[in-house]
Amino acid sequence: MRELILLRHAHAEPAMPGQADLDRPLSSVGLAEAAEAGRWLRERGLAPDRVLCSPARRTRETLDAVLDDVAGIDCRLEEAIYEATPGTLAGLVDAHTDVDRLLVVGHNPGLEQLVALMHSGASGEYRGMPPAAIATLALPVDARVEPGIASLTAFWWP
């Protein structure tokens, strides 16, 4: 089995007048949430082999806090994660079957819909991944992402 960890960015500040959505930073609450998410992952030994992160400032800041003192992880900014559909995210996951544990840091609704699709086989109007939430899924080593392919092994939020 291989593992997929999906992490939604922590709480962000609202956009300031004229500020691009991509440039929104984490709030003080979000920084604390992201640090807590990192502790949760470390306590369970869930260090990823590779990370794919949206280029948005709030996702990068979430990742920085989560990985705080962890070094040597292959981290890649992936533009396609920003505003991604579950199908786009599935394609990205499928492109990284060479790693045992992949972490994707991104946004809703794409992340929560991907969790629902992979676990239950349908995404519909599923809403259930709050800021800084983590979903871990186990799926067969060589399997492509498709409806119902994965088992939800853990779900956490601050």
C-alpha positions, 0 to 999 in steps of 0.5 A, a space after each residue: 500500500 502507499 499513502 496519500 496525505 491531504 492537508 488543507 491550508 490553515 486559516 488565512 487572513 481575509 484579502 486586503 483591498 487590491 490583494 490577490 487571493 494567492 497572496 493571502 497569509 495565514 492568520 495567527 490562528 492559522 499559524 498555530 493550527 499549522 504547527 499543531 498539524 505538524 505535531 500530529 503528523 510527527 507523532 504518528 511518524 507520517 513524514 512524507 517522501 514528497 510534497 506537492 504544494 499549491 503556490 498560494 502563500 497560505 499553503 506555503 506558510 502552512 507547509 513551512 509550519 508543518 515541516 518546521 524542523 524536518 529536512 530532506 523532504 522533496 517539496 515541489 510547488 505545483 501550480 495546478 493545485 490552486 483552484 484544482 478540481 478532484 480530477 486535476 488532483 487525482 491526475 497529480 497524485 497519479 503522476 507521483 506513484 514512485 513515492 510511498 507517502 505523498 503529501 498534497 497541500 491545497 484548498 477546498 473544495 477540491 481536497 475534500 471532494 477528492 477524499 470523498 471520491 477516493 473513499 466512498 466513490 462519490 464527491 457530490 456536495 461533500 463538505 467536511 475538511 476544515 482549515 488545517 484538516 488532514 486526511 490520510 488514505 491508503 491505496 494499492 501501490 500501482 493503482 490509479 486514483 479512481 472512485 472508491 480505491 482508497 481506505 480513509 486511515 485517519 482524519 484530523 483537524 485542530 
